């Protein structure tokens, strides 16, 4: 499976780094090491933003 992602990213240009990052850690996805091997860059987990709302009466 990693080979297909490698071809898609490096050769076919049909997948982006951002899309690859969304499949890191998924059961049928890739590992952070695979991501680095494919893109040449270390995987950085996306940060999540929380939205808080304040209500006053």
PQR file of N, CA, C, O and H, with PARSE charges and radii, in Angstrom:
ATOM      1  N   UNK A   1       0.825  -1.183   0.000 -0.4000 1.5000
ATOM      2  CA  UNK A   1       0.000   0.000   0.000 -0.0000 2.0000
ATOM      3  C   UNK A   1       0.876   1.256   0.000  0.5500 1.7000
ATOM      4  O   UNK A   1       0.558   2.235  -0.675 -0.5500 1.4000
ATOM      5  N   UNK A   2       1.952   1.229   0.739 -0.4000 1.5000
ATOM      6  CA  UNK A   2       2.841   2.391   0.798 -0.0000 2.0000
ATOM      7  C   UNK A   2       3.387   2.704  -0.593  0.5500 1.7000
ATOM      8  O   UNK A   2       3.546   3.870  -0.952 -0.5500 1.4000
ATOM      9  H   UNK A   2       2.210   0.434   1.288  0.4000 1.0000
ATOM     10  N   UNK A   3       3.673   1.669  -1.370 -0.4000 1.5000
ATOM     11  CA  UNK A   3       4.199   1.884  -2.716 -0.0000 2.0000
ATOM     12  C   UNK A   3       3.199   2.654  -3.581  0.5500 1.7000
ATOM     13  O   UNK A   3       3.597   3.524  -4.356 -0.5500 1.4000
ATOM     14  H   UNK A   3       3.544   0.721  -1.079  0.4000 1.0000
ATOM     15  N   UNK A   4       1.922   2.346  -3.459 -0.4000 1.5000
ATOM     16  CA  UNK A   4       0.900   3.064  -4.231 -0.0000 2.0000
ATOM     17  C   UNK A   4       0.886   4.543  -3.849  0.5500 1.7000
ATOM     18  O   UNK A   4       0.822   5.414  -4.716 -0.5500 1.4000
ATOM     19  H   UNK A   4       1.599   1.639  -2.830  0.4000 1.0000
ATOM     20  N   UNK A   5       0.947   4.824  -2.532 -0.4000 1.5000
ATOM     21  CA  UNK A   5       0.972   6.223  -2.093 -0.0000 2.0000
ATOM     22  C   UNK A   5       2.238   6.920  -2.576  0.5500 1.7000
ATOM     23  O   UNK A   5       2.204   8.102  -2.920 -0.5500 1.4000
ATOM     24  H   UNK A   5       0.999   4.117  -1.827  0.4000 1.0000
ATOM     25  N   UNK A   6       3.338   6.207  -2.604 -0.4000 1.5000
ATOM     26  CA  UNK A   6       4.589   6.784  -3.101 -0.0000 2.0000
ATOM     27  C   UNK A   6       4.444   7.171  -4.566  0.5500 1.7000
ATOM     28  O   UNK A   6       4.811   8.278  -4.959 -0.5500 1.4000
ATOM     29  H   UNK A   6       3.366   5.248  -2.325  0.4000 1.0000
ATOM     30  N   UNK A   7       3.912   6.263  -5.370 -0.4000 1.5000
ATOM     31  CA  UNK A   7       3.707   6.569  -6.793 -0.0000 2.0000
ATOM     32  C   UNK A   7       2.740   7.736  -6.956  0.5500 1.7000
ATOM     33  O   UNK A   7       2.975   8.644  -7.754 -0.5500 1.4000
ATOM     34  H   UNK A   7       3.614   5.363  -5.051  0.4000 1.0000
ATOM     35  N   UNK A   8       1.643   7.703  -6.189 -0.4000 1.5000
ATOM     36  CA  UNK A   8       0.622   8.748  -6.307 -0.0000 2.0000
ATOM     37  C   UNK A   8       1.196  10.117  -5.966  0.5500 1.7000
ATOM     38  O   UNK A   8       0.848  11.107  -6.608 -0.5500 1.4000
ATOM     39  H   UNK A   8       1.452   6.965  -5.541  0.4000 1.0000
ATOM     40  N   UNK A   9       2.067  10.187  -4.969 -0.4000 1.5000
ATOM     41  CA  UNK A   9       2.635  11.475  -4.552 -0.0000 2.0000
ATOM     42  C   UNK A   9       3.804  11.885  -5.451  0.5500 1.7000
ATOM     43  O   UNK A   9       3.834  13.001  -5.969 -0.5500 1.4000
ATOM     44  H   UNK A   9       2.350   9.382  -4.448  0.4000 1.0000
ATOM     45  N   UNK A  10       4.757  10.984  -5.631 -0.4000 1.5000
ATOM     46  CA  UNK A  10       5.992  11.347  -6.316 -0.0000 2.0000
ATOM     47  C   UNK A  10       5.886  11.316  -7.836  0.5500 1.7000
ATOM     48  O   UNK A  10       6.424  12.193  -8.512 -0.5500 1.4000
ATOM     49  H   UNK A  10       4.733  10.077  -5.210  0.4000 1.0000
ATOM     50  N   UNK A  11       5.204  10.323  -8.373 -0.4000 1.5000
ATOM     51  CA  UNK A  11       5.191  10.140  -9.825 -0.0000 2.0000
ATOM     52  C   UNK A  11       3.927  10.675 -10.487  0.5500 1.7000
ATOM     53  O   UNK A  11       3.998  11.435 -11.453 -0.5500 1.4000
ATOM     54  H   UNK A  11       4.767   9.610  -7.824  0.4000 1.0000
ATOM     55  N   UNK A  12       2.785  10.279  -9.967 -0.4000 1.5000
ATOM     56  CA  UNK A  12       1.524  10.636 -10.618 -0.0000 2.0000
ATOM     57  C   UNK A  12       1.021  12.008 -10.219  0.5500 1.7000
ATOM     58  O   UNK A  12       0.210  12.595 -10.935 -0.5500 1.4000
ATOM     59  H   UNK A  12       2.727   9.662  -9.182  0.4000 1.0000
ATOM     60  N   UNK A  13       1.483  12.539  -9.086 -0.4000 1.5000
ATOM     61  CA  UNK A  13       1.040  13.856  -8.577 -0.0000 2.0000
ATOM     62  C   UNK A  13      -0.481  13.913  -8.377  0.5500 1.7000
ATOM     63  O   UNK A  13      -1.107  14.951  -8.594 -0.5500 1.4000
ATOM     64  H   UNK A  13       2.142  12.062  -8.504  0.4000 1.0000
ATOM     65  N   UNK A  14      -1.063  12.780  -7.959 -0.4000 1.5000
ATOM     66  CA  UNK A  14      -2.514  12.726  -7.752 -0.0000 2.0000
ATOM     67  C   UNK A  14      -2.894  12.821  -6.286  0.5500 1.7000
ATOM     68  O   UNK A  14      -4.077  12.763  -5.950 -0.5500 1.4000
ATOM     69  H   UNK A  14      -0.555  11.937  -7.783  0.4000 1.0000
ATOM     70  N   UNK A  15      -1.912  12.966  -5.409 -0.4000 1.5000
ATOM     71  CA  UNK A  15      -2.182  13.094  -3.979 -0.0000 2.0000
ATOM     72  C   UNK A  15      -1.237  14.150  -3.410  0.5500 1.7000
ATOM     73  O   UNK A  15      -0.082  14.240  -3.827 -0.5500 1.4000
ATOM     74  H   UNK A  15      -0.951  13.013  -5.681  0.4000 1.0000
ATOM     75  N   UNK A  16      -1.715  14.932  -2.479 -0.4000 1.5000
ATOM     76  CA  UNK A  16      -0.907  16.001  -1.888 -0.0000 2.0000
ATOM     77  C   UNK A  16      -0.386  15.582  -0.515  0.5500 1.7000
ATOM     78  O   UNK A  16      -0.830  14.584   0.054 -0.5500 1.4000
ATOM     79  H   UNK A  16      -2.653  14.858  -2.140  0.4000 1.0000
ATOM     80  N   UNK A  17       0.557  16.356   0.001 -0.4000 1.5000
ATOM     81  CA  UNK A  17       1.069  16.103   1.354 -0.0000 2.0000
ATOM     82  C   UNK A  17      -0.047  16.211   2.377  0.5500 1.7000
ATOM     83  O   UNK A  17      -0.094  15.444   3.338 -0.5500 1.4000
ATOM     84  H   UNK A  17       0.917  17.167  -0.461  0.4000 1.0000
ATOM     85  N   UNK A  18      -0.941  17.161   2.170 -0.4000 1.5000
ATOM     86  CA  UNK A  18      -2.043  17.353   3.109 -0.0000 2.0000
ATOM     87  C   UNK A  18      -2.950  16.127   3.141  0.5500 1.7000
ATOM     88  O   UNK A  18      -3.402  15.709   4.207 -0.5500 1.4000
ATOM     89  H   UNK A  18      -0.903  17.784   1.389  0.4000 1.0000
ATOM     90  N   UNK A  19      -3.211  15.556   1.975 -0.4000 1.5000
ATOM     91  CA  UNK A  19      -4.044  14.356   1.910 -0.0000 2.0000
ATOM     92  C   UNK A  19      -3.324  13.174   2.533  0.5500 1.7000
ATOM     93  O   UNK A  19      -3.934  12.382   3.252 -0.5500 1.4000
ATOM     94  H   UNK A  19      -2.843  15.895   1.109  0.4000 1.0000
ATOM     95  N   UNK A  20      -2.034  13.050   2.265 -0.4000 1.5000
ATOM     96  CA  UNK A  20      -1.256  11.978   2.890 -0.0000 2.0000
ATOM     97  C   UNK A  20      -1.306  12.098   4.412  0.5500 1.7000
ATOM     98  O   UNK A  20      -1.426  11.096   5.117 -0.5500 1.4000
ATOM     99  H   UNK A  20      -1.538  13.693   1.681  0.4000 1.0000
ATOM    100  N   UNK A  21      -1.216  13.314   4.906 -0.4000 1.5000
ATOM    101  CA  UNK A  21      -1.213  13.531   6.355 -0.0000 2.0000
ATOM    102  C   UNK A  21      -2.516  13.064   6.997  0.5500 1.7000
ATOM    103  O   UNK A  21      -2.523  12.688   8.170 -0.5500 1.4000
ATOM    104  H   UNK A  21      -1.118  14.128   4.333  0.4000 1.0000
ATOM    105  N   UNK A  22      -3.617  13.082   6.249 -0.4000 1.5000
ATOM    106  CA  UNK A  22      -4.903  12.663   6.828 -0.0000 2.0000
ATOM    107  C   UNK A  22      -5.001  11.160   7.001  0.5500 1.7000
ATOM    108  O   UNK A  22      -5.871  10.687   7.733 -0.5500 1.4000
ATOM    109  H   UNK A  22      -3.611  13.388   5.296  0.4000 1.0000
ATOM    110  N   UNK A  23      -4.131  10.389   6.346 -0.4000 1.5000
ATOM    111  CA  UNK A  23      -4.216   8.932   6.470 -0.0000 2.0000
ATOM    112  C   UNK A  23      -3.150   8.343   7.383  0.5500 1.7000
ATOM    113  O   UNK A  23      -3.106   7.128   7.577 -0.5500 1.4000
ATOM    114  H   UNK A  23      -3.425  10.772   5.752  0.4000 1.0000
ATOM    115  N   UNK A  24      -2.294   9.185   7.942 -0.4000 1.5000
ATOM    116  CA  UNK A  24      -1.282   8.704   8.880 -0.0000 2.0000
ATOM    117  C   UNK A  24      -1.974   8.221  10.150  0.5500 1.7000
ATOM    118  O   UNK A  24      -2.750   8.950  10.767 -0.5500 1.4000
ATOM    119  H   UNK A  24      -2.329  10.171   7.784  0.4000 1.0000
ATOM    120  N   UNK A  25      -1.681   6.990  10.526 -0.4000 1.5000
ATOM    121  CA  UNK A  25      -2.225   6.441  11.756 -0.0000 2.0000
ATOM    122  C   UNK A  25      -3.557   5.732  11.608  0.5500 1.7000
ATOM    123  O   UNK A  25      -4.031   5.119  12.565 -0.5500 1.4000
ATOM    124  H   UNK A  25      -1.050   6.397  10.025  0.4000 1.0000
ATOM    125  N   UNK A  26      -4.174   5.796  10.440 -0.4000 1.5000
ATOM    126  CA  UNK A  26      -5.430   5.081  10.226 -0.0000 2.0000
ATOM    127  C   UNK A  26      -5.161   3.580  10.097  0.5500 1.7000
ATOM    128  O   UNK A  26      -4.063   3.188   9.700 -0.5500 1.4000
ATOM    129  H   UNK A  26      -3.789   6.293   9.663  0.4000 1.0000
ATOM    130  N   UNK A  27      -6.135   2.743  10.422 -0.4000 1.5000
ATOM    131  CA  UNK A  27      -5.915   1.287  10.320 -0.0000 2.0000
ATOM    132  C   UNK A  27      -5.435   0.837   8.938  0.5500 1.7000
ATOM    133  O   UNK A  27      -4.568  -0.032   8.849 -0.5500 1.4000
ATOM    134  H   UNK A  27      -7.026   3.061  10.745  0.4000 1.0000
ATOM    135  N   UNK A  28      -5.968   1.397   7.880 -0.4000 1.5000
ATOM    136  CA  UNK A  28      -5.529   1.049   6.529 -0.0000 2.0000
ATOM    137  C   UNK A  28      -4.655   2.140   5.925  0.5500 1.7000
ATOM    138  O   UNK A  28      -4.484   2.207   4.708 -0.5500 1.4000
ATOM    139  H   UNK A  28      -6.672   2.103   7.953  0.4000 1.0000
ATOM    140  N   UNK A  29      -4.106   2.987   6.777 -0.4000 1.5000
ATOM    141  CA  UNK A  29      -3.303   4.115   6.317 -0.0000 2.0000
ATOM    142  C   UNK A  29      -1.819   3.820   6.336  0.5500 1.7000
ATOM    143  O   UNK A  29      -1.385   2.694   6.094 -0.5500 1.4000
ATOM    144  H   UNK A  29      -4.244   2.933   7.766  0.4000 1.0000
ATOM    145  N   UNK A  30      -1.050   4.855   6.630 -0.4000 1.5000
ATOM    146  CA  UNK A  30       0.405   4.751   6.662 -0.0000 2.0000
ATOM    147  C   UNK A  30       0.909   5.218   8.018  0.5500 1.7000
ATOM    148  O   UNK A  30       0.170   5.821   8.796 -0.5500 1.4000
ATOM    149  H   UNK A  30      -1.402   5.770   6.827  0.4000 1.0000
ATOM    150  N   UNK A  31       2.168   4.934   8.288 -0.4000 1.5000
ATOM    151  CA  UNK A  31       2.782   5.375   9.539 -0.0000 2.0000
ATOM    152  C   UNK A  31       3.495   6.709   9.313  0.5500 1.7000
ATOM    153  O   UNK A  31       3.661   7.157   8.179 -0.5500 1.4000
ATOM    154  H   UNK A  31       2.768   4.445   7.656  0.4000 1.0000
ATOM    155  N   UNK A  32       3.908   7.326  10.405 -0.4000 1.5000
ATOM    156  CA  UNK A  32       4.664   8.581  10.303 -0.0000 2.0000
ATOM    157  C   UNK A  32       5.982   8.345   9.568  0.5500 1.7000
ATOM    158  O   UNK A  32       6.446   9.212   8.828 -0.5500 1.4000
ATOM    159  H   UNK A  32       3.773   6.962  11.327  0.4000 1.0000
ATOM    160  N   UNK A  33       6.579   7.184   9.769 -0.4000 1.5000
ATOM    161  CA  UNK A  33       7.820   6.853   9.062 -0.0000 2.0000
ATOM    162  C   UNK A  33       7.571   6.702   7.562  0.5500 1.7000
ATOM    163  O   UNK A  33       8.395   7.115   6.745 -0.5500 1.4000
ATOM    164  H   UNK A  33       6.202   6.479  10.370  0.4000 1.0000
ATOM    165  N   UNK A  34       6.420   6.101   7.201 -0.4000 1.5000
ATOM    166  CA  UNK A  34       6.058   5.983   5.790 -0.0000 2.0000
ATOM    167  C   UNK A  34       5.889   7.367   5.171  0.5500 1.7000
ATOM    168  O   UNK A  34       6.350   7.619   4.058 -0.5500 1.4000
ATOM    169  H   UNK A  34       5.751   5.765   7.864  0.4000 1.0000
ATOM    170  N   UNK A  35       5.226   8.262   5.902 -0.4000 1.5000
ATOM    171  CA  UNK A  35       5.002   9.635   5.427 -0.0000 2.0000
ATOM    172  C   UNK A  35       6.348  10.296   5.126  0.5500 1.7000
ATOM    173  O   UNK A  35       6.509  10.944   4.092 -0.5500 1.4000
ATOM    174  H   UNK A  35       4.851   8.058   6.807  0.4000 1.0000
ATOM    175  N   UNK A  36       7.310  10.128   6.031 -0.4000 1.5000
ATOM    176  CA  UNK A  36       8.626  10.734   5.829 -0.0000 2.0000
ATOM    177  C   UNK A  36       9.333  10.121   4.624  0.5500 1.7000
ATOM    178  O   UNK A  36       9.990  10.826   3.858 -0.5500 1.4000
ATOM    179  H   UNK A  36       7.179   9.601   6.871  0.4000 1.0000
ATOM    180  N   UNK A  37       9.197   8.812   4.460 -0.4000 1.5000
ATOM    181  CA  UNK A  37       9.825   8.158   3.316 -0.0000 2.0000
ATOM    182  C   UNK A  37       9.211   8.623   1.995  0.5500 1.7000
ATOM    183  O   UNK A  37       9.914   8.746   0.992 -0.5500 1.4000
ATOM    184  H   UNK A  37       8.663   8.239   5.082  0.4000 1.0000
ATOM    185  N   UNK A  38       7.912   8.881   1.993 -0.4000 1.5000
ATOM    186  CA  UNK A  38       7.221   9.294   0.773 -0.0000 2.0000
ATOM    187  C   UNK A  38       7.500  10.756   0.443  0.5500 1.7000
ATOM    188  O   UNK A  38       7.824  11.081  -0.699 -0.5500 1.4000
ATOM    189  H   UNK A  38       7.340   8.781   2.808  0.4000 1.0000
ATOM    190  N   UNK A  39       7.378  11.639   1.430 -0.4000 1.5000
ATOM    191  CA  UNK A  39       7.481  13.078   1.174 -0.0000 2.0000
ATOM    192  C   UNK A  39       8.873  13.647   1.412  0.5500 1.7000
ATOM    193  O   UNK A  39       9.224  14.694   0.867 -0.5500 1.4000
ATOM    194  H   UNK A  39       7.115  11.375   2.358  0.4000 1.0000
ATOM    195  N   UNK A  40       9.655  12.963   2.217 -0.4000 1.5000
ATOM    196  CA  UNK A  40      10.973  13.489   2.563 -0.0000 2.0000
ATOM    197  C   UNK A  40      10.935  14.456   3.728  0.5500 1.7000
ATOM    198  O   UNK A  40      11.962  15.020   4.105 -0.5500 1.4000
ATOM    199  H   UNK A  40       9.370  12.113   2.660  0.4000 1.0000
ATOM    200  N   UNK A  41       9.750  14.653   4.303 -0.4000 1.5000
ATOM    201  CA  UNK A  41       9.587  15.561   5.437 -0.0000 2.0000
ATOM    202  C   UNK A  41       8.996  14.810   6.615  0.5500 1.7000
ATOM    203  O   UNK A  41       8.217  13.873   6.438 -0.5500 1.4000
ATOM    204  H   UNK A  41       8.916  14.195   3.996  0.4000 1.0000
ATOM    205  N   UNK A  42       9.362  15.217   7.798 -0.4000 1.5000
ATOM    206  CA  UNK A  42       8.830  14.586   9.008 -0.0000 2.0000
ATOM    207  C   UNK A  42       7.346  14.893   9.148  0.5500 1.7000
ATOM    208  O   UNK A  42       6.895  15.993   8.827 -0.5500 1.4000
ATOM    209  H   UNK A  42       9.995  15.979   7.942  0.4000 1.0000
ATOM    210  N   UNK A  43       6.599  13.919   9.627 -0.4000 1.5000
ATOM    211  CA  UNK A  43       5.164  14.103   9.853 -0.0000 2.0000
ATOM    212  C   UNK A  43       4.950  14.916  11.113  0.5500 1.7000
ATOM    213  O   UNK A  43       5.534  14.624  12.157 -0.5500 1.4000
ATOM    214  H   UNK A  43       6.966  13.025   9.888  0.4000 1.0000
ATOM    215  N   UNK A  44       4.117  15.928  11.015 -0.4000 1.5000
ATOM    216  CA  UNK A  44       3.743  16.743  12.161 -0.0000 2.0000
ATOM    217  C   UNK A  44       2.230  16.610  12.309  0.5500 1.7000
ATOM    218  O   UNK A  44       1.470  16.954  11.404 -0.5500 1.4000
ATOM    219  H   UNK A  44       3.643  16.165  10.167  0.4000 1.0000
ATOM    220  N   UNK A  45       1.815  16.109  13.452 -0.4000 1.5000
ATOM    221  CA  UNK A  45       0.385  15.923  13.690 -0.0000 2.0000
ATOM    222  C   UNK A  45      -0.317  17.271  13.676  0.5500 1.7000
ATOM    223  O   UNK A  45       0.183  18.243  14.244 -0.5500 1.4000
ATOM    224  H   UNK A  45       2.433  15.829  14.187  0.4000 1.0000
ATOM    225  N   UNK A  46      -1.467  17.331  13.031 -0.4000 1.5000
ATOM    226  CA  UNK A  46      -2.193  18.596  13.009 -0.0000 2.0000
ATOM    227  C   UNK A  46      -2.703  18.959  14.392  0.5500 1.7000
ATOM    228  O   UNK A  46      -3.054  18.093  15.194 -0.5500 1.4000
ATOM    229  H   UNK A  46      -1.873  16.542  12.570  0.4000 1.0000
ATOM    230  N   UNK A  47      -2.737  20.234  14.648 -0.4000 1.5000
ATOM    231  CA  UNK A  47      -3.266  20.692  15.930 -0.0000 2.0000
ATOM    232  C   UNK A  47      -4.756  20.914  15.774  0.5500 1.7000
ATOM    233  O   UNK A  47      -5.229  21.329  14.716 -0.5500 1.4000
ATOM    234  H   UNK A  47      -2.452  20.938  13.997  0.4000 1.0000
ATOM    235  N   UNK A  48      -5.475  20.640  16.816 -0.4000 1.5000
ATOM    236  CA  UNK A  48      -6.921  20.855  16.760 -0.0000 2.0000
ATOM    237  C   UNK A  48      -7.244  22.140  17.480  0.5500 1.7000
ATOM    238  O   UNK A  48      -6.632  22.478  18.493 -0.5500 1.4000
ATOM    239  H   UNK A  48      -5.091  20.304  17.675  0.4000 1.0000
ATOM    240  N   UNK A  49      -8.195  22.839  16.953 -0.4000 1.5000
ATOM    241  CA  UNK A  49      -8.628  24.074  17.575 -0.0000 2.0000
ATOM    242  C   UNK A  49      -9.971  23.825  18.229  0.5500 1.7000
ATOM    243  O   UNK A  49     -10.860  23.204  17.646 -0.5500 1.4000
ATOM    244  H   UNK A  49      -8.692  22.565  16.130  0.4000 1.0000
ATOM    245  N   UNK A  50     -10.100  24.307  19.422 -0.4000 1.5000
ATOM    246  CA  UNK A  50     -11.393  24.189  20.097 -0.0000 2.0000
ATOM    247  C   UNK A  50     -12.038  25.565  20.133  0.5500 1.7000
ATOM    248  O   UNK A  50     -11.377  26.583  20.337 -0.5500 1.4000
ATOM    249  H   UNK A  50      -9.378  24.811  19.895  0.4000 1.0000
ATOM    250  N   UNK A  51     -13.295  25.564  19.938 -0.4000 1.5000
ATOM    251  CA  UNK A  51     -14.032  26.811  19.954 -0.0000 2.0000
ATOM    252  C   UNK A  51     -14.861  26.846  21.227  0.5500 1.7000
ATOM    253  O   UNK A  51     -15.611  25.916  21.522 -0.5500 1.4000
ATOM    254  H   UNK A  51     -13.832  24.737  19.772  0.4000 1.0000
ATOM    255  N   UNK A  52     -14.718  27.902  21.954 -0.4000 1.5000
ATOM    256  CA  UNK A  52     -15.514  28.043  23.168 -0.0000 2.0000
ATOM    257  C   UNK A  52     -16.460  29.221  22.995  0.5500 1.7000
ATOM    258  O   UNK A  52     -16.121  30.234  22.382 -0.5500 1.4000
ATOM    259  H   UNK A  52     -14.108  28.657  21.714  0.4000 1.0000
ATOM    260  N   UNK A  53     -17.605  29.066  23.529 -0.4000 1.5000
ATOM    261  CA  UNK A  53     -18.564  30.160  23.479 -0.0000 2.0000
ATOM    262  C   UNK A  53     -18.960  30.528  24.888  0.5500 1.7000
ATOM    263  O   UNK A  53     -19.053  29.678  25.774 -0.5500 1.4000
ATOM    264  H   UNK A  53     -17.880  28.243  24.026  0.4000 1.0000
ATOM    265  N   UNK A  54     -19.182  31.757  25.068 -0.4000 1.5000
ATOM    266  CA  UNK A  54     -19.550  32.255  26.388 -0.0000 2.0000
ATOM    267  C   UNK A  54     -20.978  32.771  26.315  0.5500 1.7000
ATOM    268  O   UNK A  54     -21.344  33.519  25.408 -0.5500 1.4000
ATOM    269  H   UNK A  54     -19.107  32.447  24.348  0.4000 1.0000
ATOM    270  N   UNK A  55     -21.765  32.361  27.275 -0.4000 1.5000
ATOM    271  CA  UNK A  55     -23.130  32.870  27.318 -0.0000 2.0000
ATOM    272  C   UNK A  55     -23.326  33.588  28.639  0.5500 1.7000
ATOM    273  O   UNK A  55     -22.881  33.139  29.695 -0.5500 1.4000
ATOM    274  H   UNK A  55     -21.468  31.754  28.012  0.4000 1.0000
ATOM    275  N   UNK A  56     -23.990  34.692  28.542 -0.4000 1.5000
ATOM    276  CA  UNK A  56     -24.302  35.446  29.759 -0.0000 2.0000
ATOM    277  C   UNK A  56     -25.808  35.671  29.783  0.5500 1.7000
ATOM    278  O   UNK A  56     -26.438  35.848  28.740 -0.5500 1.4000
ATOM    279  H   UNK A  56     -24.351  35.056  27.684  0.4000 1.0000
ATOM    280  N   UNK A  57     -26.365  35.663  30.963 -0.4000 1.5000
ATOM    281  CA  UNK A  57     -27.810  35.887  31.112 -0.0000 2.0000
ATOM    282  C   UNK A  57     -28.081  37.271  31.634  0.5500 1.7000
ATOM    283  O   UNK A  57     -29.238  37.644  31.825 -0.5500 1.4000
ATOM    284  H   UNK A  57     -25.854  35.519  31.810  0.4000 1.0000
TER
END
